[in-house]
Amino acid sequence: MRLAPRYSVAAVSHVGRRQNNEDFHRVMRLEVPQGNLLLLAVADGMGGMEAGEWASKVAIEALSEAVRAYAEHLKGGRPAVGLARVMEKAFTLAARRVEKEAERLGKKGMGTTLTAFLYADWLKEGVVGHIGDSRAYHLTAKGLKRLTEDHSWVAERLREGVLTRTEAEHHPYRNILTRALGLPEARFDLKEVHLGPGEGVLLVTDGLYGLVPEEEWVLGKDLQASLEGLLAEALRRGGDDNVTAVALRVE
């Protein structure tokens, strides 16, 4: 699918063997005087079926609202600001919205991961915002390069050298997050990314990489077919979690 000239995008999401799909995603293009703003995002909710499903949606809707506000800012002829600043404000708004909804619904423990990529095509630059254990990857001619670190108890022990990778993959605490929207003092990471011709970004939830390791991923010229193939493989291997992936590539 073409989101705009010179860009290809793809998206897949599946409930897996779960009753509800607590993942939520977004692919959006906004035209501004300078060119196109492109937004990709995935979120994986937690806190029970209805709470998790609602948290992920609330987070991405808030994120989208903040990016649309920036687009209107540019359309009004006002000066551009750094994309990292835009993403910082968007994630801050998303965190506040999730916290308020948890209070309103009385859903203690409601929260979500959020990993997003905002790209300004006139700059050929973008920024990744990230909290939780969904992931962002840079698609390059040399293969995939992970752009994010998981904010989970097991990932932290792995980085400290306390656990091996094999131990981490099977540890009973592997799904416990140390950072997420909805948790106290939700700190998120920002990373700037430059995209050259043929490069792109892939965002996924843990339902994919938990079953199909990234070393096995192959993304061909047809992004949609590639993501559908990865989804099919995750389902073939059990599909015990929701699976979501979105990708963008510069042609």
C-alpha positions as CSV (number, residue, x, y, z in Angstrom):
1,M,0.0,0.0,0.0
2,R,1.2,3.5,-0.8
3,L,0.6,6.1,1.9
4,A,2.1,8.8,-0.3
5,P,4.4,8.9,-3.4
6,R,7.7,7.3,-2.8
7,Y,6.6,5.5,0.4
8,S,5.2,2.0,1.0
9,V,3.4,1.0,4.2
10,A,2.0,-2.2,5.5
11,A,0.1,-3.3,8.6
12,V,-1.2,-6.5,10.1
13,S,-2.9,-7.3,13.4
14,H,-4.5,-10.5,14.7
15,V,-6.2,-11.5,17.9
16,G,-4.3,-14.8,18.0
17,R,-5.8,-17.3,20.5
18,R,-6.8,-14.5,22.8
19,Q,-10.5,-13.5,23.3
20,N,-9.8,-9.8,22.7
21,N,-7.2,-7.9,20.7
22,E,-5.5,-5.6,23.2
23,D,-3.1,-4.4,20.5
24,F,-4.0,-1.2,18.7
25,H,-2.1,0.4,15.8
26,R,-2.2,3.5,13.5
27,V,-0.7,4.5,10.2
28,M,-1.4,8.1,9.3
29,R,-0.3,10.7,6.7
30,L,-0.8,14.4,7.2
31,E,-0.1,17.0,4.4
32,V,1.6,20.2,5.6
33,P,3.1,23.0,3.5
34,Q,6.6,21.6,3.9
35,G,5.6,18.1,2.7
36,N,4.2,15.0,4.5
37,L,4.1,14.0,8.2
38,L,3.9,10.2,8.5
39,L,3.0,8.5,11.8
40,L,3.2,4.8,12.6
41,A,2.3,3.4,16.0
42,V,1.7,0.2,17.9
43,A,0.4,-0.3,21.4
44,D,-0.1,-3.4,23.5
45,G,-2.6,-2.9,26.4
46,M,-2.5,-4.6,29.8
47,G,-4.8,-4.8,32.8
48,G,-7.3,-7.3,31.7
49,M,-9.3,-7.7,28.5
50,E,-11.4,-4.6,28.4
51,A,-8.9,-2.4,30.3
52,G,-6.0,-3.4,28.1
53,E,-8.0,-3.0,24.9
54,W,-9.1,0.5,26.0
55,A,-5.7,1.6,27.2
56,S,-4.0,0.9,23.9
57,K,-6.7,2.7,21.9
58,V,-6.7,5.7,24.3
59,A,-2.9,6.0,24.0
60,I,-2.8,6.0,20.2
61,E,-5.7,8.3,19.8
62,A,-4.0,10.8,22.1
63,L,-0.7,10.4,20.2
64,S,-2.6,11.0,16.9
65,E,-4.3,14.1,18.3
66,A,-1.0,15.6,19.3
67,V,0.5,15.0,15.8
68,R,-2.6,16.4,14.1
69,A,-2.3,19.5,16.3
70,Y,1.3,19.9,15.1
71,A,0.2,19.6,11.5
72,E,-2.3,22.4,12.1
73,H,0.4,24.4,13.7
74,L,2.5,24.1,10.5
75,K,-0.5,24.8,8.2
76,G,-1.1,28.0,10.1
77,G,2.3,29.2,9.0
78,R,3.9,29.0,12.5
79,P,7.5,27.9,12.8
80,A,8.5,24.2,12.9
81,V,9.8,22.7,16.0
82,G,12.0,19.6,16.4
83,L,10.2,16.2,15.9
84,A,11.6,15.0,19.2
85,R,9.8,17.8,20.9
86,V,6.5,16.9,19.1
87,M,6.9,13.3,20.1
88,E,7.7,14.2,23.7
89,K,4.5,16.2,23.9
90,A,2.5,13.4,22.2
91,F,3.7,10.8,24.6
92,T,3.1,13.0,27.6
93,L,-0.5,13.6,26.5
94,A,-0.9,9.8,25.9
95,A,0.4,9.1,29.4
96,R,-2.1,11.6,31.0
97,R,-5.0,10.2,29.0
98,V,-4.3,6.6,30.1
99,E,-4.0,7.7,33.7
100,K,-7.2,9.6,33.6
101,E,-9.1,6.8,31.9
102,A,-7.8,4.3,34.5
103,E,-9.1,6.5,37.3
104,R,-12.5,7.1,35.6
105,L,-13.1,3.4,34.9
106,G,-11.7,2.3,38.3
107,K,-9.3,0.0,36.4
108,K,-6.2,-0.2,38.6
109,G,-3.3,-1.7,36.6
110,M,-4.7,-0.5,33.3
111,G,-1.8,0.5,31.0
112,T,-0.1,0.0,27.7
113,T,3.1,-0.1,25.8
114,L,3.5,2.5,23.1
115,T,6.0,2.6,20.3
116,A,5.7,5.2,17.5
117,F,7.6,6.7,14.6
118,L,7.0,10.2,13.3
119,Y,8.7,11.1,10.0
120,A,9.0,14.4,8.2
121,D,9.7,13.6,4.5
122,W,11.1,17.0,3.7
123,L,13.8,16.4,6.3
124,K,14.3,12.7,5.5
125,E,14.4,12.4,9.3
126,G,12.1,11.0,12.0
127,V,11.9,10.1,15.6
128,V,11.0,7.0,17.5
129,G,9.1,7.3,20.8
130,H,9.0,4.2,23.0
131,I,7.9,2.8,26.3
132,G,7.3,-0.8,27.2
133,D,8.3,-4.0,25.3
134,S,6.9,-3.4,21.9
135,R,9.8,-2.7,19.5
136,A,11.0,-0.5,16.6
137,Y,13.5,-1.6,14.0
138,H,15.5,0.3,11.3
139,L,15.2,-1.5,8.0
140,T,18.5,-1.0,6.2
141,A,20.3,-2.6,3.2
142,K,22.3,-4.7,5.8
143,G,19.2,-6.0,7.5
144,L,17.3,-5.1,10.7
145,K,18.7,-2.9,13.4
146,R,16.7,-2.7,16.7
147,L,16.2,0.9,17.7
148,T,14.5,0.3,21.1
149,E,15.3,-1.5,24.4
150,D,12.5,-3.5,26.1
151,H,11.4,-2.0,29.4
152,S,10.8,-5.2,31.2
153,W,12.2,-7.0,34.3
154,V,13.7,-9.8,32.3
155,A,15.3,-7.4,29.7
156,E,16.9,-5.4,32.5
157,R,18.4,-8.6,34.0
158,L,19.6,-9.6,30.6
159,R,21.4,-6.3,30.0
160,E,22.9,-6.6,33.5
161,G,24.2,-10.1,32.6
162,V,22.2,-11.8,35.4
163,L,20.2,-13.9,32.9
164,T,21.2,-15.5,29.6
165,R,19.1,-15.1,26.5
166,T,17.7,-18.6,26.9
167,E,16.9,-18.1,30.5
168,A,15.2,-14.8,29.7
169,E,13.0,-16.3,27.0
170,H,11.6,-18.9,29.4
171,H,11.6,-16.8,32.6
172,P,8.2,-16.6,34.5
173,Y,8.7,-12.8,34.8
174,R,9.3,-12.2,31.1
175,N,6.0,-10.4,30.7
176,I,6.4,-8.0,33.6
177,L,7.0,-4.4,32.4
178,T,9.1,-1.9,34.4
179,R,7.8,1.0,32.3
180,A,4.5,1.5,30.6
181,L,1.9,4.3,30.1
182,G,-0.3,4.0,33.2
183,L,2.5,3.0,35.6
184,P,3.8,5.8,37.9
185,E,6.4,8.1,36.4
186,A,6.1,6.7,32.9
187,R,9.5,7.6,31.4
188,F,9.8,7.1,27.6
189,D,12.7,7.0,25.2
190,L,13.2,9.1,22.1
191,K,15.6,8.3,19.3
192,E,16.2,10.2,16.0
193,V,16.3,8.2,12.8
194,H,17.5,9.2,9.3
195,L,16.0,7.2,6.4
196,G,17.9,6.9,3.1
197,P,16.5,5.5,-0.1
198,G,15.3,1.9,0.4
199,E,15.3,2.2,4.2
200,G,12.4,2.1,6.6
201,V,11.0,1.4,10.0
202,L,9.2,-1.6,11.4
203,L,7.2,-1.6,14.7
204,V,6.0,-4.8,16.3
205,T,4.3,-6.0,19.5
206,D,5.7,-8.9,21.5
207,G,3.2,-11.3,20.1
208,L,5.4,-11.5,17.0
209,Y,9.0,-11.6,18.3
210,G,8.0,-13.8,21.2
211,L,7.2,-16.6,18.8
212,V,9.2,-15.7,15.7
213,P,12.7,-14.4,16.6
214,E,13.9,-11.4,14.7
215,E,16.8,-13.4,13.3
216,E,14.3,-15.3,11.2
217,W,12.5,-12.2,9.7
218,V,12.8,-11.5,6.0
219,L,11.2,-8.4,4.6
220,G,11.1,-8.4,0.9
221,K,10.1,-5.8,-1.6
222,D,6.4,-6.4,-0.9
223,L,6.1,-5.2,2.7
224,Q,2.5,-6.2,3.1
225,A,3.2,-9.8,1.9
226,S,6.2,-9.9,4.2
227,L,4.3,-8.9,7.3
228,E,1.4,-11.3,6.4
229,G,4.0,-14.1,6.2
230,L,5.4,-13.2,9.6
231,L,2.0,-13.1,11.1
232,A,1.1,-16.5,9.6
233,E,4.3,-18.0,11.0
234,A,3.5,-16.6,14.5
235,L,0.0,-18.2,14.3
236,R,1.5,-21.4,13.1
237,R,3.7,-21.5,16.2
238,G,0.8,-21.1,18.5
239,G,-0.3,-17.5,18.3
240,D,-0.8,-17.4,22.0
241,D,-0.8,-13.6,22.1
242,N,-2.1,-10.7,19.9
243,V,0.2,-10.0,17.0
244,T,0.6,-6.6,15.4
245,A,3.2,-5.1,13.0
246,V,3.4,-2.0,10.9
247,A,6.1,-0.9,8.5
248,L,7.1,2.0,6.3
249,R,9.8,2.0,3.6
250,V,11.2,4.9,1.5
251,E,11.1,3.9,-2.2
